[in-house]
Amino acid sequence: MLSRILIVTAAVVLWTNPMLAAAEVEVLWLGHATVHFTSVEGKVIVVDPFLKKNPKTPPKYRDLKALGKVDLILVTHGHRDHILDLKELAELSGATVVSPYGFALNMVSLGVIDGEKSIGMNKGGTVSPIGRGIKVHMVPAEHGSNVDFKMPGLKLEPGAPRAVDAGPAVGYVIEFENGFSVYHSGDTAVFSDMALIREFYKPDLAMVCISGHFTMDPEGAAYALKNFLKPKQVIPIHYGTFPVINRTPAELKQAMGNSPIEILDMEPGQSMRF
């Protein structure tokens, strides 16, 4: 009887004081496009694993074991700077890998990922492979996608071509248990249908590429954020890793002008809670 009273009392306290019931999602940026999310219930999602040869990744995290358990890996496209550590991390962690359908087919056939732990999907699809409280939506991106056959671990025949098509490039919107949602742009140019990402999913936080050359630059990202995506906050990613992608968050801030969207200028290895 006493235990029942305590449970009811606790429920009433949490209902009348919602801040006591609030739980947070941790967002850890590991440089370039690699992001490590820890959900309210401790589920871990890694997007685009590129760590061991990533010059911006803190030395600690170049040892993949430092990531601890990983439940889910999301792949936005097949370029080396987004999947170089995919095979090793998937084998080390046993995580399920979500990726564009064409990428999944080719990577399973080439021995990069385990077909039993692979979910291939396409833009517009939604999956919840680590629990119904977490939804993963695959959304469009404007970018190329192929896999370089110099990737470690690929099973290739002599004389094979240099690269294989990896399906479309995509982004993701992740909805967490506490209602917080984040948009990871992957590599993309600006496109007007980003407005549909806002209309359908209303992400609280956007993590967007700003590098230029291969993706939208700070001015393009600012235009997309102000006119199409309109999140509450933005974290710029995918910049400064190599000499050719040398644009900066300071340039994004200047391009954003007096926009009410808050820019969170993070350093690789820094985490925030939402």
Backbone bond lengths (Angstrom), bond angles and torsions (degrees), N, CA, C in turn:
res aa  C-N    CA-C-N  psi(-1)  N-CA   C-N-CA  omega(-1)  CA-C   N-CA-C  phi
1 M - - - 1.468 - - 1.523 110.42 -
2 L 1.360 115.68 -44.47 1.455 119.84 -179.94 1.524 110.98 -61.71
3 S 1.360 116.58 -42.61 1.465 119.30 -179.15 1.516 111.02 -63.15
4 R 1.353 117.18 -36.08 1.456 120.42 178.71 1.525 110.82 -66.09
5 I 1.317 116.67 -39.74 1.463 120.88 178.09 1.518 110.51 -63.27
6 L 1.351 116.60 -41.73 1.462 120.60 -179.87 1.515 111.53 -63.60
7 I 1.347 116.84 -41.02 1.460 121.14 179.77 1.520 110.38 -64.16
8 V 1.335 117.02 -46.54 1.458 121.30 179.53 1.521 110.59 -62.27
9 T 1.344 116.60 -42.92 1.462 120.74 179.57 1.521 110.94 -60.97
10 A 1.344 116.13 -44.63 1.463 119.99 179.63 1.512 111.15 -62.04
11 A 1.335 116.95 -40.42 1.463 120.75 -179.97 1.517 111.07 -63.75
12 V 1.341 116.59 -40.74 1.458 120.58 179.15 1.524 110.72 -65.53
13 V 1.342 116.98 -41.66 1.460 121.06 179.68 1.519 110.50 -61.33
14 L 1.340 116.94 -45.25 1.456 120.35 -179.57 1.522 111.59 -66.35
15 W 1.336 117.38 -36.73 1.461 121.00 179.99 1.519 110.89 -68.19
16 T 1.332 116.80 -39.96 1.465 120.41 -177.98 1.528 112.04 -82.84
17 N 1.348 117.27 -17.95 1.457 121.58 178.37 1.534 108.92 -128.59
18 P 1.332 117.67 76.76 1.467 120.62 -172.85 1.518 113.70 -59.38
19 M 1.337 118.85 -24.22 1.457 119.95 179.04 1.521 111.39 -64.18
20 L 1.344 116.96 -29.05 1.455 120.21 177.83 1.517 111.37 -69.70
21 A 1.321 116.66 -26.52 1.458 120.72 -178.01 1.524 112.05 -89.54
22 A 1.339 117.20 -10.69 1.458 120.38 -174.72 1.518 110.34 -67.10
23 A 1.316 116.12 137.41 1.451 122.29 174.07 1.512 107.74 -126.59
24 E 1.314 116.40 159.74 1.451 119.71 -169.67 1.525 112.54 -120.28
25 V 1.322 114.00 155.49 1.453 123.26 173.31 1.529 107.37 -102.74
26 E 1.330 116.82 133.20 1.458 120.29 176.68 1.526 109.86 -96.56
27 V 1.325 115.58 132.03 1.457 122.48 176.75 1.527 107.51 -115.70
28 L 1.321 116.41 115.86 1.465 122.98 -179.49 1.522 108.15 -115.48
29 W 1.332 116.87 114.37 1.460 120.88 177.99 1.515 108.87 -90.08
30 L 1.340 116.40 128.91 1.459 121.22 -175.18 1.527 112.59 -111.57
31 G 1.313 116.76 18.04 1.453 121.43 178.72 1.510 112.14 96.46
32 H 1.344 115.72 148.69 1.447 123.25 -178.06 1.530 108.96 57.52
33 A 1.338 119.18 -126.10 1.469 120.22 -179.72 1.519 112.55 -105.09
34 T 1.329 117.46 7.06 1.463 121.26 -176.15 1.526 110.69 -81.92
35 V 1.326 115.31 121.99 1.463 121.24 -178.54 1.529 108.77 -131.26
36 H 1.323 115.18 139.94 1.462 123.56 -179.06 1.530 107.33 -117.06
37 F 1.320 116.81 114.77 1.462 121.78 179.09 1.526 109.72 -106.28
38 T 1.325 116.42 138.35 1.460 121.50 171.02 1.522 107.70 -119.08
39 S 1.316 116.27 120.48 1.455 120.94 -174.43 1.520 111.23 -77.66
40 V 1.313 115.04 174.74 1.461 122.17 178.91 1.529 110.77 -54.80
41 E 1.313 117.24 -40.16 1.466 122.03 -177.08 1.520 112.58 -94.94
42 G 1.329 117.02 12.33 1.454 120.71 174.84 1.511 116.06 86.58
43 K 1.326 118.14 12.38 1.455 121.21 174.96 1.534 108.62 -76.28
44 V 1.329 116.07 139.27 1.462 120.55 -175.17 1.527 110.20 -114.09
45 I 1.334 115.27 128.62 1.461 123.20 178.11 1.519 108.00 -121.35
46 V 1.325 117.05 130.65 1.466 121.97 174.66 1.524 108.32 -116.45
47 V 1.321 116.30 130.31 1.461 122.21 177.34 1.528 109.26 -104.97
48 D 1.327 116.74 130.25 1.465 124.34 172.84 1.530 113.30 51.45
49 P 1.332 117.14 72.68 1.471 120.03 -175.77 1.534 113.30 -70.73
50 F 1.318 115.44 107.70 1.460 124.15 176.29 1.522 105.90 -140.57
51 L 1.341 116.49 94.97 1.454 121.06 -169.04 1.524 113.83 -128.65
52 K 1.321 117.83 -49.40 1.462 121.08 -170.14 1.528 112.65 -64.70
53 K 1.339 117.14 -34.31 1.457 120.90 179.52 1.525 112.14 -113.81
54 N 1.311 116.15 18.13 1.460 121.95 178.63 1.530 108.71 -87.31
55 P 1.333 119.08 112.43 1.465 120.27 -176.25 1.514 114.49 -64.91
56 K 1.328 118.00 -15.77 1.460 121.29 -179.66 1.532 112.95 -96.75
57 T 1.328 117.54 -9.42 1.459 119.58 179.03 1.525 109.66 -74.54
58 P 1.333 118.71 130.62 1.462 120.04 176.45 1.526 110.53 -56.59
59 P 1.341 118.32 141.76 1.464 121.39 -176.15 1.525 114.31 -50.35
60 K 1.320 116.89 -36.37 1.460 120.23 -179.62 1.515 111.87 -54.31
61 Y 1.334 116.87 -41.79 1.455 121.00 -172.69 1.528 113.22 -89.04
62 R 1.329 116.98 1.74 1.460 118.67 173.13 1.527 111.25 -76.60
63 D 1.307 115.70 -13.20 1.465 121.32 167.31 1.527 106.11 -91.40
64 L 1.324 117.69 110.97 1.461 120.51 -173.12 1.527 112.37 -61.28
65 K 1.320 117.85 -23.05 1.468 120.38 178.62 1.525 111.52 -65.07
66 A 1.337 116.30 -23.06 1.464 119.89 179.90 1.520 112.21 -66.61
67 L 1.334 117.80 -17.52 1.464 120.73 178.31 1.518 111.70 -72.30
68 G 1.340 116.97 -17.06 1.454 119.53 -176.05 1.513 110.91 71.21
69 K 1.316 115.97 -150.86 1.464 119.08 -179.36 1.517 109.98 -71.96
70 V 1.315 115.91 143.79 1.462 122.76 175.16 1.520 106.85 -130.88
71 D 1.323 116.57 125.70 1.461 121.12 -177.44 1.520 112.74 -94.66
72 L 1.335 117.03 -30.06 1.457 120.85 -173.33 1.521 109.57 -148.82
73 I 1.342 115.93 136.73 1.456 122.06 174.21 1.526 107.91 -117.76
74 L 1.322 116.52 129.76 1.464 122.01 176.69 1.519 108.93 -109.83
75 V 1.323 116.87 132.57 1.453 122.83 179.96 1.523 108.65 -114.98
76 T 1.336 116.87 126.34 1.466 119.73 179.86 1.524 112.49 -87.29
77 H 1.343 117.78 -33.09 1.462 121.09 178.13 1.527 108.79 -170.02
78 G 1.335 116.09 178.21 1.444 119.89 -167.44 1.509 117.98 -94.38
79 H 1.319 120.36 7.33 1.453 120.19 -178.42 1.524 111.21 -70.36
80 R 1.344 114.41 148.22 1.472 121.05 -172.09 1.532 113.38 -53.79
81 D 1.330 116.60 -38.48 1.460 119.74 -176.35 1.529 112.76 -76.20
82 H 1.332 116.05 11.63 1.471 120.75 175.67 1.529 112.64 -127.01
83 I 1.330 116.86 -14.86 1.481 118.36 -175.68 1.525 113.49 -135.53
84 L 1.323 118.73 12.35 1.456 119.86 -171.89 1.534 112.38 -59.50
85 D 1.322 117.20 -30.51 1.470 120.45 -179.45 1.528 112.76 -106.96
86 L 1.330 116.84 15.15 1.463 119.95 -177.17 1.529 111.97 -61.50
87 K 1.311 117.72 -51.06 1.465 120.87 -176.23 1.527 111.08 -58.92
88 E 1.335 116.04 -49.76 1.462 119.51 -176.60 1.527 111.72 -65.67
89 L 1.337 116.86 -43.02 1.462 119.07 -178.60 1.524 111.15 -67.22
90 A 1.327 117.15 -40.00 1.461 120.01 178.93 1.520 111.10 -63.26
91 E 1.317 117.32 -41.23 1.465 120.38 179.25 1.529 111.47 -70.27
92 L 1.323 116.21 -40.20 1.462 120.83 -178.91 1.520 112.03 -65.65
93 S 1.330 116.04 -41.20 1.466 121.01 -172.50 1.518 114.21 -95.58
94 G 1.337 116.69 -24.02 1.470 119.40 -172.31 1.509 112.85 72.06
95 A 1.333 116.97 16.36 1.461 120.82 -176.59 1.522 111.52 -69.94
96 T 1.313 115.42 150.87 1.458 121.63 170.11 1.524 108.70 -73.19
97 V 1.333 116.70 141.38 1.463 121.74 -179.99 1.524 109.27 -111.98
98 V 1.326 116.50 121.55 1.462 122.76 174.71 1.521 108.17 -103.55
99 S 1.328 116.68 130.91 1.454 120.57 -177.00 1.518 109.92 -157.19
100 P 1.344 117.84 167.45 1.460 119.78 174.23 1.526 110.75 -57.16
101 Y 1.325 116.53 146.52 1.457 122.09 -170.51 1.527 112.85 -56.62
102 G 1.333 117.18 -46.46 1.454 120.10 -179.65 1.517 112.31 -63.60
103 F 1.318 116.91 -39.38 1.465 121.79 176.26 1.516 109.94 -60.90
104 A 1.333 116.39 -46.37 1.465 120.20 -178.51 1.526 111.53 -60.27
105 L 1.332 117.20 -45.64 1.465 120.52 -179.69 1.530 111.03 -58.24
106 N 1.325 116.56 -48.76 1.457 119.78 -177.53 1.525 112.87 -68.64
107 M 1.318 117.39 -39.12 1.458 119.54 -178.00 1.532 111.78 -71.00
108 V 1.323 117.45 -32.26 1.463 119.89 174.38 1.530 109.86 -68.01
109 S 1.329 117.10 -44.19 1.466 120.25 -178.19 1.523 111.82 -67.41
110 L 1.340 117.47 -28.04 1.458 121.70 179.45 1.529 112.82 -89.96
111 G 1.316 117.20 -0.87 1.456 120.77 176.18 1.510 115.27 81.47
112 V 1.330 116.92 15.44 1.464 119.61 179.79 1.526 111.30 -79.29
113 I 1.328 117.34 -41.09 1.462 120.80 178.75 1.526 109.61 -128.27
114 D 1.308 115.14 156.15 1.462 123.18 -179.18 1.533 109.01 -81.27
115 G 1.314 116.13 125.57 1.459 119.68 -179.64 1.508 113.47 -59.43
116 E 1.338 117.86 -28.53 1.467 121.29 179.05 1.526 112.22 -73.59
117 K 1.328 115.67 -17.97 1.471 120.03 -178.42 1.533 111.23 -115.19
118 S 1.328 116.59 21.97 1.465 121.03 -176.28 1.519 110.40 -116.88
119 I 1.317 116.16 135.58 1.458 122.64 172.59 1.521 107.75 -121.07
120 G 1.330 116.39 108.32 1.451 120.65 174.10 1.515 109.37 -92.55
121 M 1.316 117.02 134.19 1.461 119.97 -178.76 1.520 108.73 -145.31
122 N 1.317 116.97 -173.93 1.451 120.22 -179.22 1.515 110.54 -139.85
123 K 1.317 114.52 169.92 1.458 120.97 -177.56 1.524 110.55 -57.13
124 G 1.328 115.50 132.91 1.462 121.31 -176.58 1.505 112.81 99.78
125 G 1.352 117.14 -12.80 1.456 120.58 -178.91 1.521 112.33 -85.80
126 T 1.326 115.12 158.16 1.459 122.86 177.97 1.520 108.67 -134.68
127 V 1.334 117.37 134.97 1.457 121.69 175.85 1.522 109.29 -133.22
128 S 1.324 115.32 158.12 1.468 122.31 176.02 1.524 108.95 -135.96
129 P 1.328 118.09 65.94 1.464 120.39 -173.24 1.517 115.05 -74.51
130 I 1.336 118.71 -12.79 1.462 119.81 -179.64 1.527 111.12 -119.69
131 G 1.320 116.45 27.98 1.455 120.93 177.59 1.504 112.53 122.65
132 R 1.323 116.46 143.84 1.462 120.63 -175.51 1.517 113.42 -64.83
133 G 1.324 116.96 -19.28 1.464 119.52 -179.89 1.509 113.81 -71.99
134 I 1.342 117.51 -14.46 1.456 121.86 -179.15 1.524 108.84 -120.23
135 K 1.314 116.23 118.40 1.466 121.19 179.61 1.519 109.80 -109.13
136 V 1.327 116.09 135.34 1.458 122.35 177.92 1.523 107.93 -115.42
137 H 1.319 115.76 115.93 1.464 121.85 179.83 1.537 108.65 -105.61
138 M 1.319 117.58 128.41 1.459 121.35 175.16 1.523 108.75 -90.76
139 V 1.322 116.27 124.78 1.471 121.77 -175.65 1.525 110.09 -123.02
140 P 1.327 117.74 163.19 1.464 120.36 -175.93 1.524 113.91 -67.38
141 A 1.320 114.15 156.87 1.459 123.39 167.72 1.522 106.86 -144.08
142 E 1.310 116.17 153.45 1.465 121.29 178.02 1.521 108.71 -107.63
143 H 1.345 115.38 97.93 1.460 120.07 -174.09 1.519 108.20 -169.39
144 G 1.318 118.07 164.68 1.454 121.69 173.61 1.513 111.24 -84.60
145 S 1.343 116.34 171.42 1.462 120.35 176.66 1.517 109.59 -159.44
146 N 1.321 115.63 116.94 1.462 120.73 170.75 1.519 108.16 -151.02
147 V 1.305 115.41 161.46 1.457 120.76 -179.33 1.526 109.20 -108.63
148 D 1.309 115.95 123.04 1.459 123.45 178.80 1.529 109.03 -73.73
149 F 1.300 115.90 128.31 1.459 119.33 -177.14 1.526 113.88 -73.42
150 K 1.319 117.40 1.51 1.456 119.64 171.48 1.524 111.40 -84.87
151 M 1.312 115.78 3.22 1.467 120.12 177.20 1.518 110.54 -59.59
152 P 1.336 118.66 136.30 1.465 119.80 176.67 1.523 110.95 -66.04
153 G 1.312 115.68 142.01 1.468 120.72 174.11 1.508 115.10 92.96
154 L 1.330 119.12 -6.79 1.454 120.29 -179.08 1.529 110.60 -75.70
155 K 1.327 115.45 140.89 1.457 121.74 177.46 1.535 107.90 -96.27
156 L 1.331 117.26 105.31 1.460 120.86 -172.45 1.520 111.37 -122.89
157 E 1.303 115.14 148.15 1.459 121.60 173.21 1.532 109.23 -86.83
158 P 1.336 117.36 150.33 1.476 119.15 175.96 1.528 111.16 -57.40
159 G 1.327 115.42 138.93 1.452 120.55 179.46 1.513 114.60 80.52
160 A 1.319 117.86 8.42 1.470 121.03 179.07 1.519 110.08 -66.00
161 P 1.328 118.93 153.64 1.468 121.51 178.90 1.520 111.85 -65.11
162 R 1.335 115.63 165.99 1.468 121.67 -174.99 1.522 112.87 -69.28
163 A 1.331 117.51 -34.74 1.463 120.42 -174.32 1.521 110.24 -144.70
164 V 1.326 114.98 158.92 1.460 121.42 177.05 1.521 108.16 -126.38
165 D 1.321 115.92 144.62 1.463 120.06 177.73 1.525 109.86 -61.82
166 A 1.313 116.26 142.37 1.462 120.89 -176.49 1.526 112.25 -121.93
167 G 1.337 116.60 26.87 1.456 118.57 179.82 1.516 110.93 74.86
168 P 1.315 118.27 -169.68 1.467 120.89 -177.49 1.516 112.16 -76.36
169 A 1.315 115.96 154.26 1.458 120.91 167.36 1.527 108.12 -79.18
170 V 1.338 116.33 145.65 1.464 120.67 -176.63 1.523 110.33 -139.86
171 G 1.312 114.96 170.38 1.452 123.32 166.60 1.518 108.45 -120.33
172 Y 1.329 116.25 -179.58 1.471 120.22 178.54 1.526 110.24 -138.60
173 V 1.316 115.40 147.13 1.463 122.13 163.63 1.520 106.65 -115.54
174 I 1.329 115.81 125.83 1.463 121.61 179.12 1.521 108.40 -110.97
175 E 1.324 115.68 124.78 1.467 121.70 174.58 1.519 108.53 -103.87
176 F 1.325 116.42 125.36 1.455 121.58 -176.75 1.530 111.88 -99.51
177 E 1.340 115.07 173.51 1.466 121.26 -172.90 1.526 113.28 -62.83
178 N 1.330 116.96 -29.32 1.467 120.26 -177.36 1.529 113.15 -89.63
179 G 1.345 116.53 7.68 1.459 120.22 179.56 1.511 114.33 91.89
180 F 1.321 117.71 -11.00 1.462 121.43 177.73 1.524 109.71 -70.07
181 S 1.337 116.27 137.70 1.464 119.99 179.72 1.519 110.07 -132.17
182 V 1.341 115.79 143.32 1.453 121.47 -177.36 1.522 109.70 -132.34
183 Y 1.317 115.26 138.72 1.458 122.80 176.04 1.512 108.83 -104.60
184 H 1.337 117.26 122.61 1.460 122.90 173.10 1.518 106.16 -105.52
185 S 1.313 116.98 117.86 1.466 120.58 -171.24 1.515 113.75 -74.50
186 G 1.365 118.20 -17.37 1.443 117.98 -166.21 1.521 108.46 60.47
187 D 1.317 116.83 -154.83 1.464 121.17 173.68 1.521 107.90 -93.95
188 T 1.320 116.76 127.98 1.463 118.61 -177.52 1.517 111.29 -158.14
189 A 1.314 114.63 155.42 1.455 122.31 163.52 1.525 107.97 -90.02
190 V 1.317 116.48 172.87 1.463 120.29 174.26 1.525 108.68 -72.31
191 F 1.321 116.96 137.12 1.467 120.55 172.07 1.518 108.25 -145.09
192 S 1.309 116.15 145.44 1.459 120.50 -169.59 1.526 112.65 -66.55
193 D 1.333 117.52 -24.59 1.465 119.16 -179.59 1.525 112.87 -73.14
194 M 1.327 117.36 0.80 1.465 119.07 167.83 1.530 110.06 -57.59
195 A 1.321 115.78 -26.91 1.469 119.49 177.41 1.519 111.19 -62.17
196 L 1.328 117.60 -30.88 1.463 120.61 178.19 1.530 111.16 -71.82
197 I 1.334 116.90 -30.70 1.466 119.42 174.31 1.515 109.34 -61.26
198 R 1.331 116.14 -42.37 1.466 119.64 176.21 1.527 111.16 -64.05
199 E 1.335 117.22 -46.11 1.464 120.44 -175.86 1.532 111.99 -64.53
200 F 1.317 117.04 -40.87 1.458 120.65 -176.60 1.530 112.62 -79.48
201 Y 1.342 117.47 -41.07 1.471 119.87 -166.67 1.519 114.09 -118.23
202 K 1.319 118.66 -19.17 1.466 122.94 176.41 1.542 112.45 47.35
203 P 1.331 118.26 58.20 1.469 119.21 -178.57 1.526 112.38 -63.75
204 D 1.326 115.12 138.23 1.461 120.84 176.47 1.526 110.79 -74.21
205 L 1.329 115.57 -40.14 1.452 122.64 -176.11 1.525 108.97 -123.15
206 A 1.333 116.68 136.85 1.462 121.45 173.52 1.524 108.48 -115.93
207 M 1.328 116.22 131.46 1.457 122.00 172.96 1.524 105.70 -110.85
208 V 1.336 116.92 106.83 1.460 120.57 -168.47 1.522 111.79 -123.55
209 C 1.327 114.91 143.65 1.458 121.86 176.31 1.525 110.18 -70.27
210 I 1.335 116.14 143.24 1.469 120.25 -179.97 1.525 111.63 -134.89
211 S 1.328 118.22 14.05 1.467 120.87 -165.34 1.515 114.69 -72.64
212 G 1.333 117.90 -25.87 1.449 119.03 -169.72 1.525 110.55 72.15
213 H 1.305 117.64 -179.55 1.465 126.69 179.44 1.532 111.76 66.17
214 F 1.347 117.59 -66.32 1.455 121.36 178.70 1.535 112.54 -98.44
215 T 1.317 117.40 -17.81 1.464 122.24 -175.49 1.530 108.84 -138.53
216 M 1.326 116.25 -177.01 1.463 119.07 174.95 1.533 109.19 -63.34
217 D 1.312 115.18 149.19 1.454 121.90 178.95 1.531 109.61 -94.53
218 P 1.331 118.91 -179.73 1.467 119.29 -178.32 1.527 113.68 -56.91
219 E 1.322 116.82 -37.50 1.462 119.52 -179.71 1.529 110.69 -67.99
220 G 1.340 116.49 -41.01 1.456 120.05 177.21 1.519 111.85 -66.69
221 A 1.332 115.66 -41.67 1.466 119.61 178.30 1.524 111.01 -62.57
222 A 1.331 116.67 -41.68 1.462 120.31 178.84 1.525 110.56 -61.12
223 Y 1.326 116.21 -42.47 1.467 119.51 179.05 1.528 110.19 -61.70
224 A 1.322 116.34 -44.89 1.464 120.03 -179.87 1.524 111.70 -63.05
225 L 1.325 116.31 -41.98 1.459 120.61 -177.91 1.527 111.29 -66.83
226 K 1.307 116.54 -44.22 1.467 120.43 -175.43 1.527 112.83 -75.50
227 N 1.315 116.72 -33.70 1.467 119.59 -171.93 1.527 114.47 -104.19
228 F 1.324 117.72 -26.55 1.460 119.66 -173.72 1.527 113.23 -118.17
229 L 1.320 117.99 -52.87 1.468 121.05 -171.06 1.533 112.74 -82.41
230 K 1.311 116.70 -46.43 1.467 124.08 176.08 1.532 113.55 49.84
231 P 1.345 118.56 51.25 1.464 119.62 176.37 1.530 110.35 -77.54
232 K 1.325 116.23 172.51 1.457 120.09 174.68 1.531 110.69 -74.32
233 Q 1.350 115.37 -38.24 1.453 120.86 -175.70 1.527 109.31 -140.07
234 V 1.337 115.32 157.27 1.461 120.24 178.33 1.523 109.62 -139.08
235 I 1.330 115.67 140.08 1.454 122.61 172.00 1.527 107.34 -115.81
236 P 1.335 118.91 115.69 1.465 120.04 176.63 1.524 110.69 -72.89
237 I 1.333 116.94 136.60 1.468 122.85 178.90 1.527 108.74 -136.17
238 H 1.341 115.10 177.55 1.467 121.87 175.26 1.522 111.31 57.72
239 Y 1.325 115.54 61.78 1.469 121.12 176.61 1.527 107.74 -155.13
240 G 1.327 115.81 154.18 1.459 121.12 171.88 1.518 116.10 72.13
241 T 1.323 117.93 4.19 1.453 119.81 -176.95 1.523 111.84 -76.48
242 F 1.329 115.57 -38.06 1.464 122.51 -179.78 1.529 108.42 -131.84
243 P 1.333 117.83 158.18 1.471 120.03 -176.21 1.516 114.56 -54.98
244 V 1.318 117.69 -33.91 1.461 119.61 -175.29 1.527 112.95 -74.00
245 I 1.331 117.70 -17.84 1.479 120.25 179.57 1.529 108.27 -114.54
246 N 1.314 114.60 74.81 1.460 120.88 -167.66 1.525 113.99 -108.40
247 R 1.324 118.73 20.18 1.468 120.30 176.79 1.517 110.05 -77.20
248 T 1.342 118.53 166.66 1.463 121.32 -167.93 1.530 113.24 -135.62
249 P 1.348 117.47 158.00 1.455 120.63 172.98 1.524 113.04 -59.87
250 A 1.335 117.38 -31.46 1.468 119.68 178.16 1.523 110.61 -60.45
251 E 1.327 116.82 -37.24 1.460 120.37 177.90 1.521 110.75 -69.87
252 L 1.339 116.76 -34.51 1.467 119.04 175.00 1.526 110.43 -64.39
253 K 1.330 116.85 -44.36 1.467 120.19 179.02 1.528 110.87 -58.71
254 Q 1.314 116.62 -42.60 1.458 119.95 179.59 1.521 110.42 -64.20
255 A 1.334 117.07 -41.50 1.463 120.78 -178.71 1.525 111.77 -70.07
256 M 1.329 117.13 -26.81 1.469 120.62 -179.79 1.521 111.61 -74.63
257 G 1.333 117.24 -21.07 1.459 120.13 178.47 1.513 112.14 59.20
258 N 1.334 116.42 -130.12 1.470 120.88 -177.60 1.531 112.16 -97.53
259 S 1.309 117.55 25.21 1.465 121.29 178.37 1.530 110.39 -59.30
260 P 1.336 117.63 142.55 1.462 119.92 178.13 1.527 113.59 -75.35
261 I 1.323 118.20 -6.91 1.463 121.17 178.67 1.524 109.07 -67.35
262 E 1.330 116.93 125.94 1.462 121.63 -177.50 1.528 110.21 -82.25
263 I 1.322 116.56 128.52 1.459 121.70 177.66 1.523 108.77 -96.49
264 L 1.309 116.30 122.71 1.461 123.09 179.34 1.524 107.49 -104.15
265 D 1.303 116.48 102.84 1.463 122.25 -175.88 1.530 108.13 -88.57
266 M 1.331 116.36 95.91 1.454 121.59 -176.06 1.526 110.57 -95.55
267 E 1.327 115.46 156.71 1.457 122.85 171.25 1.521 108.93 -102.31
268 P 1.336 119.15 146.94 1.461 119.76 175.53 1.530 111.06 -54.66
269 G 1.313 115.54 132.01 1.455 121.60 -176.53 1.522 113.04 95.80
270 Q 1.327 117.52 -9.39 1.461 121.97 178.81 1.518 109.37 -87.38
271 S 1.322 116.65 145.42 1.453 121.15 177.28 1.520 110.35 -124.91
272 M 1.308 115.34 155.24 1.469 123.10 175.09 1.506 108.86 -135.58
273 R 1.314 116.41 157.06 1.463 121.95 179.16 1.519 109.88 -118.37
274 F 1.323 115.11 142.52 1.464 121.64 -175.37 1.532 109.64 -133.03
